Amino acid sequence: MNASISNRDLNAALRVLVVDGSKVVRQLITRVLRKELSQAEVVDCGSGAEAHKLLESGVFDFITISLRLPDMDGLELARYVRESAPQIYVPIVVVSGDVDDRLHRRALGEHVTDYFDKSLGFQALAEFIRGYVRPESAAEGVVLYVEDSRVVALATRRMLEKIGLTVRHVVSVEDALVLLEAERAQGGVGADVVLTDVSLKGELTGGDLLHRIRTEFGYGKGKLPVLVMTGDENPENQAALIRAGANDLVEKPVEEKLLITKLLFQLRVAQHLRARESAGEL
């Protein structure tokens, strides 16, 4: 997936296109974006045909698309954007309530940059978009990082630590489980997010770690997000990881900006959900 964004001055007004068949949803998204991204010019429309006209009349920095439009599938619109030269690198994010089903089937396609589940709420969507158009230079949080290659681990740790994240690195799933168990015994979780490779030294894989976190520890996606790094392009194997409870996948070789964007988004969403839980909203 291509995570490139416009290179123009980030202090200039960003143009965001919101495509959704529901007027209410468009209004909600637009309202939140204008509040959270004050420099953004938000343009909305309700169909693929309207989007075509808007795309022909100007360039956008970010596009959100519903999977279900009244006149076409959202992925058809994404393909059109990619085939239009001025828009070829713009981030295209599917915003939908039924994205999970297609994600499980790994059927979102190569034209989509990323996806967002509406159930997380529109405040989280604003934070998600901000991660792409206003990348953070500093962050806080603890990452449990499972990687058995010293070279890869060193490079990735530097990526994460340079923006302020604390990295707890282990080389195997067995070591990760020992750490999580020790933290649980003391009433803690052990990390704010887990980043793990699939293929690791030892008898257990990253998929096994994911399964243990979701079942034996009982940590849901909000309590302990898990990002899985994989070089396996088989859609069925990728779908199995999502079904097992992975919050997201990061395809290898890892692209730094995409990894940081996805990791920080999961951290923000987890913090958002924990705050709501503490306030008794969940």
C-alpha positions in Angstrom: 0.0 0.0 0.0 1.3 3.5 -0.9 1.4 5.9 2.1 2.7 8.9 0.2 1.1 12.3 0.8 1.3 15.6 -0.9 4.6 17.4 -0.4 3.2 20.9 -0.4 3.5 23.2 2.6 1.7 21.6 5.5 0.7 25.1 6.7 -1.3 25.5 3.6 -5.0 24.5 3.6 -5.4 20.8 3.2 -8.1 19.6 0.8 -10.0 16.6 2.1 -12.7 14.8 0.0 -15.3 12.8 1.9 -17.4 10.4 -0.2 -20.3 8.7 1.5 -23.9 8.0 0.4 -25.2 9.1 3.8 -25.7 12.8 4.2 -25.7 12.4 8.0 -22.4 10.6 8.0 -20.8 13.2 5.7 -21.9 16.0 8.0 -20.5 14.2 11.0 -17.2 13.5 9.4 -17.0 17.1 8.0 -17.8 18.6 11.4 -15.1 16.7 13.2 -12.5 17.3 10.6 -13.1 21.1 10.5 -12.8 21.1 14.3 -9.7 19.0 14.6 -7.9 20.1 11.4 -8.7 23.8 11.3 -6.6 24.3 8.2 -8.5 21.7 6.2 -10.9 22.5 3.4 -13.4 19.6 3.5 -15.5 18.9 0.4 -18.1 16.2 0.5 -20.3 14.3 -2.0 -22.7 11.4 -2.0 -21.9 9.4 -5.1 -19.1 8.1 -7.3 -20.3 10.3 -10.2 -20.1 13.5 -8.0 -16.6 12.4 -6.8 -15.5 12.0 -10.4 -16.4 15.6 -11.2 -14.7 17.0 -8.1 -11.6 15.0 -8.8 -11.5 16.4 -12.4 -11.8 19.9 -11.1 -9.0 19.9 -8.5 -6.4 18.0 -6.5 -7.1 16.7 -3.0 -4.6 15.8 -0.2 -6.7 13.1 1.4 -9.7 11.1 0.4 -12.2 9.0 2.4 -14.5 6.7 0.6 -17.4 4.5 1.8 -17.4 1.0 0.6 -21.0 1.3 -0.4 -22.0 4.2 -2.7 -25.4 4.5 -4.4 -23.9 4.2 -7.9 -20.7 2.1 -7.5 -18.6 0.2 -5.1 -16.1 2.4 -3.2 -13.2 0.4 -4.5 -14.2 1.3 -8.1 -13.8 4.9 -7.1 -10.4 4.2 -5.5 -9.3 2.6 -8.7 -10.4 5.6 -10.7 -8.4 7.9 -8.4 -5.3 5.8 -8.9 -5.7 5.9 -12.7 -6.0 9.7 -12.6 -2.4 11.0 -12.8 -2.7 14.1 -10.5 -4.2 11.9 -7.8 -2.0 8.8 -8.0 -0.3 9.2 -4.7 -3.0 10.7 -2.6 -3.9 8.6 0.6 -7.3 6.9 0.1 -8.9 5.5 3.2 -12.0 3.4 3.2 -14.3 4.5 6.0 -17.0 2.0 6.6 -19.0 -0.1 9.1 -18.6 -3.2 7.0 -14.9 -3.0 6.3 -14.1 -5.8 8.8 -15.7 -8.4 6.5 -13.6 -7.4 3.5 -10.6 -7.0 5.7 -11.0 -10.6 6.8 -11.1 -11.6 3.2 -8.2 -9.3 2.4 -10.4 -7.9 -0.4 -9.8 -4.2 -0.1 -7.4 -4.2 -3.0 -4.2 -2.5 -4.0 -5.8 1.0 -4.7 -6.6 1.6 -1.0 -4.0 3.1 1.3 -5.7 2.1 4.5 -9.1 1.5 6.2 -11.0 2.8 9.1 -13.9 1.2 11.0 -16.7 3.6 11.8 -17.4 1.8 15.1 -14.3 3.5 16.5 -16.1 6.9 16.2 -15.5 10.0 14.2 -13.2 11.6 16.8 -10.9 8.6 16.2 -11.2 9.2 12.5 -10.0 12.8 12.9 -6.9 11.5 14.8 -6.4 8.8 12.1 -6.4 11.4 9.3 -4.1 13.7 11.4 -1.6 10.9 11.6 -1.3 11.0 7.8 -1.4 14.7 7.1 0.2 16.0 10.3 2.7 13.3 11.3 3.7 13.5 15.0 7.3 14.2 15.8 7.0 13.0 19.4 4.8 10.3 21.1 4.6 8.4 24.4 3.9 4.8 25.0 5.5 1.4 25.6 5.9 -1.0 22.6 6.5 -4.7 23.2 8.6 -5.5 20.1 9.1 -9.2 19.2 11.8 -9.7 16.5 14.6 -12.2 16.3 16.8 -10.4 13.7 19.3 -8.2 15.5 19.8 -6.0 12.4 16.1 -5.5 11.8 15.4 -5.0 15.5 18.1 -2.3 15.8 16.8 -0.4 12.8 13.2 -0.6 14.0 14.0 0.4 17.6 15.7 3.5 16.3 12.6 4.4 14.3 10.4 4.0 17.3 12.7 5.5 20.0 13.5 8.6 17.9 9.8 9.7 18.3 9.8 9.1 22.0 8.4 5.6 22.3 9.8 3.1 24.9 10.7 -0.2 23.3 10.7 -3.5 25.2 12.5 -5.8 22.8 12.4 -9.6 23.0 13.6 -12.1 20.5 10.9 -14.8 20.9 7.3 -15.4 21.6 8.3 -17.4 24.7 10.2 -14.4 26.1 7.2 -12.1 25.3 4.8 -14.4 27.2 7.1 -14.5 30.2 7.2 -10.7 30.2 3.4 -10.4 29.9 2.8 -13.0 32.6 5.1 -11.2 35.0 3.3 -7.9 34.4 -0.1 -9.5 34.8 1.0 -10.9 38.1 1.7 -7.3 39.3 -1.6 -6.0 38.0 -0.3 -4.5 34.8 -0.4 -5.2 31.1 3.2 -4.8 30.1 2.9 -2.6 27.1 0.6 -0.1 25.3 0.9 -2.0 22.0 2.6 -5.1 20.6 4.6 -5.2 17.4 5.5 -8.7 16.3 7.0 -10.5 13.4 5.2 -13.7 12.3 8.2 -16.0 11.8 10.4 -16.1 14.9 13.0 -18.3 16.5 11.5 -20.9 18.9 8.5 -23.1 18.6 5.9 -20.3 18.7 5.1 -17.8 16.0 3.7 -14.3 16.0 0.3 -15.8 15.3 0.6 -17.9 18.4 1.4 -14.8 20.5 -1.6 -13.1 19.1 -3.8 -16.0 20.0 -2.5 -16.2 23.6 -3.0 -12.4 24.1 -6.6 -12.6 22.9 -7.5 -15.8 24.6 -5.4 -16.8 27.6 -4.7 -13.2 28.7 -8.1 -12.0 27.5 -6.8 -8.6 26.3 -9.1 -7.2 23.6 -8.0 -5.0 20.7 -8.5 -1.8 22.7 -6.7 -3.0 25.9 -3.6 -4.3 24.0 -3.4 -3.6 20.3 -1.3 -6.0 18.2 0.3 -5.1 14.9 1.7 -8.0 13.0 4.6 -7.6 10.5 4.4 -10.2 7.7 6.1 -10.8 4.4 3.5 -13.4 3.5 1.4 -12.0 0.6 -1.1 -14.9 0.7 -4.5 -13.3 1.4 -5.8 -16.3 3.3 -2.9 -16.3 5.7 -3.3 -12.5 6.2 -7.0 -12.9 6.7 -6.3 -15.6 9.4 -4.2 -13.1 11.4 -7.0 -10.5 11.3 -9.6 -13.1 12.3 -7.3 -14.1 15.2 -7.5 -10.6 16.5 -4.7 -8.5 14.9 -5.5 -4.9 14.9 -3.6 -4.4 11.7 -0.9 -5.9 9.5 2.3 -4.2 8.3 3.7 -5.7 5.2 7.4 -6.4 4.9 9.7 -4.9 3.9 8.5 -2.3 6.4 8.1 1.3 5.2 9.0 3.6 8.1 6.3 6.2 7.7 3.5 3.6 7.3 4.7 1.7 10.3 4.8 4.8 12.5 1.5 6.0 11.3 -0.3 2.7 12.0 1.5 2.2 15.4 0.7 5.7 16.6 -2.9 5.4 15.5 -3.4 2.2 17.4 -1.9 3.9 20.5 -4.3 6.8 20.2 -7.3 4.6 19.7 -6.4 2.4 22.7 -6.0 5.5 24.8 -9.3 6.9 23.6 -11.1 3.6 24.4 -9.5 3.4 27.8 -10.6 6.9 28.6 -14.1 6.1 27.5 -14.1 3.0 29.6 -12.9 4.9 32.7 -15.6 7.4 32.2 -18.2 4.7 32.0 -19.1 5.2 28.4 -18.3 1.7 27.3 
